[in-house]
Amino acid sequence: MLGKLEGKVAIVTGAGQGIGEGIARVFADAGAKVIVATRSSGNGQETVDTIRAGGGEATLVQCDVGSRSAIRDLVEATLDTYGTVDIAIHNAAVYPIHYIEELTDEVLDRTLDVNMKAGVWLTQYCLPEFRRKQWGRVIFTSSVTGPTVAMPGTAHYAMSKGGMNGFIRTAALEFAREGITVNGVEPGYILTQAMSALGDAEELKAMAACIPRGELGVPEDIANTMLFLAAEEAGYITGQTIVVDGGSTLPESQVVMDGFYAERG
């Protein structure tokens, strides 16, 4: 069956809520042993408890991924707990809204450390075990914001995701003959706690109306795409990102689309 992960060990950063929680649950349901890596032990433990209640295997590792030493300790804890690692998923991210004239070095550094550099560190520390096994999956939660579209107040976030996509392609080339694939998923509007930064319930409803699919995505939409990329059957896919956005980046003009929808009721 496509997406079976029995015997695999997966690290998921930012797994305490939102997309990361969805990834952790979906991977555990597929048979993986999941390291739930999160800054908040409360949220992380809730994810672990949910997985275990469903018959899955998960372990909490509390860490702030914005430092190299924390990522090193995370991978060491994974090896101590399960003896190996097969899948590294960097999903953790910060999303502070700041216009360019407001950006400080502190905001820039924190955003790039958590969103982009942590993924580099995670790859580096998992690499020896991947090479030993001649098998590994590195998967990133990227975004349509930066690589494909832009939004005021998110220049630093867009930088982090655009840089992430560049790393994905280069790492894929470097590891291609070692059984290690490197890929990413670019979410569009996914209904999570972080969406509250973009508006209230009515504003989110208006956003959903602009999406060709007609609704916001859910974390499982991202998790299931990652499950495919992690599977044995996806071993010939590397250096790619998959957009999962309900078609939101397709229309050339929202005005034209509004007219099109109006004609069809």
Protein Blocks (a to p, Z undefined) as FASTA:
>chain_A
ZZiaghiacddehilgcjllmmmmmmmmnopacddddfblklmmmmmmmmmmnopacddd
dddfkbfklmmmmmmmmmmmnopafbdcdfbdcdddcdfklpcfklmmmmmmmmmmmmmm
mmmmmmmmmmmnopacddddddfehjlmccehilmmmmmmmmmmmmmmmmmmmmmmnopa
cddddddddddfklmmnocfklmmmmmmmpmnlpacdfklmmmmmmmmmpmklmmgghia
cddeehmmmpmblklmmmmmmmnZZ
